[in-house]
Amino acid sequence: MEILRAKNSGFCFGVRRAINKANELIKNTKTEEIYMLGEIIHNPQVIKDFKKKGVQIVNEVSLVPCKKYLITRAHGISSYEKEIARQRNIRIIDTTCPYVKKLHQIASLLNKENYQLYIFGDKDHPEIKSLLSYNNTNAIVFQSCKDLKKYCSTLSQKVGLISQTTRDEDEFKEVISKIFDDVEELRVFNTICKATSLRQNSTKELANQVDLMIVVGGHNSANTTRLAQLSKKVGAETYHIESVKDIKEKWFDGKDKIGITSGASTPEYITENVINRIKKIISKNC
Ligand code: F3S
C-alpha cells in the first residue's frame, strides 16, 4: 500500500500570518488582556491551543472589556465590530488576510462605479459577512448556479461579479457564463485566492490517481470541505476527518493507493499524525 500527499496542502500564507500575529501578541502581552473575536481560523485544535494559552474567545466585541486587545479572524472584521471596538478603546490586532482585504477593495470599487454587486459565496460565512458590512448596497449573495437562478430576474444591465476566496474555480466559470447572456456589461474579478486554487487542483489531480482520499481539516472549514467535495466529484472514495481520532481501520481494506490532502487551515502536525496512524494500520495489515 502506498501513501501519496497532494503537492499543495496545509497552511496557506494568510493562515500562517494570522497565527504568527496572534502568537507574537501572546509572547509580549499578559494573556488575560487578550481576546479573540470568534475563530481566528476554522480549525478546532488551533482554537483549543489558543484557549490553553489563556486567550478568551468571544462572539461579540461588546463582551471585550475596554482597552484590552482583540485579535480578529483571518476572514475579516465587520465595520460594525470595528466601530464598537473604537468606542470601547479596544486595541485591534487585525489578522485579516490581505487577499480578503483585496476582496473588500474590489467590492467598494464596483459599488463606487455603480455596478450591481453579485457575490458567489456563503452569506453566513464570516468572510462574506464582513465584506457586506463595508458595502451597504443591495449586494446579492448566492451559493451555486442553482441558487443564482432565483436572482436572474433582478440582474441589472451593469453587473460586477466576485467570489468568496475559497470557492471552486470551475463553478465560478460556470456562474460567469450563466450571467454573461443576460447582461449588457459584466465586470468579473477572479477573487478566488491562489492558495485555494492550488490546493483544489492538487486534490483533483491526486484523487484521480488513488483508491482512497483522506482530507484533513476542520468540519467548519469552508476550504477543507470544498477539497473533500472536489475529491468526491472526481469519483474517489473520500473521508473528511478532523484528526487521527476519526480514522476507521476498515477504510483501508483492499486499498492500494491512499491520497492525503489537508485544508489551508490545518496545522502540519495534525496531518503528520494522520499519516503515521495510516502507516501503522498498513503495517498491521501486511
Ligand atoms: Fe488568505 Fe487564501 Fe488563505 S484568502 S487565508 S491565503 S486561503
Residues whose N, C-alpha, C, O or C-beta is under 5 A from the ligand:
A	BS01	F3S	C12 F13 G14 V15 A74 C97 Y99 V100 T165 C193 A195 T196 A264
